[in-house]
Amino acid sequence: MRNSQGGITLLGFIVVLGVVGLFAYVGMKLFPMYTEYYSVRSAMKGLANEPGIANTDPRKIQDLFFRRLKIDYWGSVKPEHVKFKRVGTGWKMDVKYEVRKPLIANLDVVGRFESTQMLTRTGAAE
């Protein structure tokens, strides 16, 4: 009686390795994009906690926002991507931007990011 062993063949192993490698490569392209997005969200939430932010001029708020982003060295968000709208006694801050990274040959990975934060904290203005 012969014992037969079952398992993956060399060709099957190479295919699995290729698929895992492709997903790892795409993940390496996506990770910085999402890290930047979470830095944008963090900067917006930090602004929302600033005392007197609701009484501050939008240009000053935008300057504070970009100072927080420059600490993290992100550059996809430009001033034209940031919009302010007066809502009640505060501001509604919208950030909409797109990041495009080359993937393979003529294929790109595109991420569209959008975030909204209400800036309503009142208090002593600086």
Secondary structure as GFF3:
##gff-version 3
##sequence-region A 1 126
A	DSSP	alpha_helix	10	48	.	.	.	ID=ss1
A	DSSP	three_ten_helix	53	55	.	.	.	ID=ss2
A	DSSP	alpha_helix	58	71	.	.	.	ID=ss3
A	DSSP	three_ten_helix	79	81	.	.	.	ID=ss4
A	DSSP	beta_strand	82	87	.	.	.	ID=ss5
A	DSSP	beta_strand	90	104	.	.	.	ID=ss6
A	DSSP	beta_strand	107	119	.	.	.	ID=ss7
###
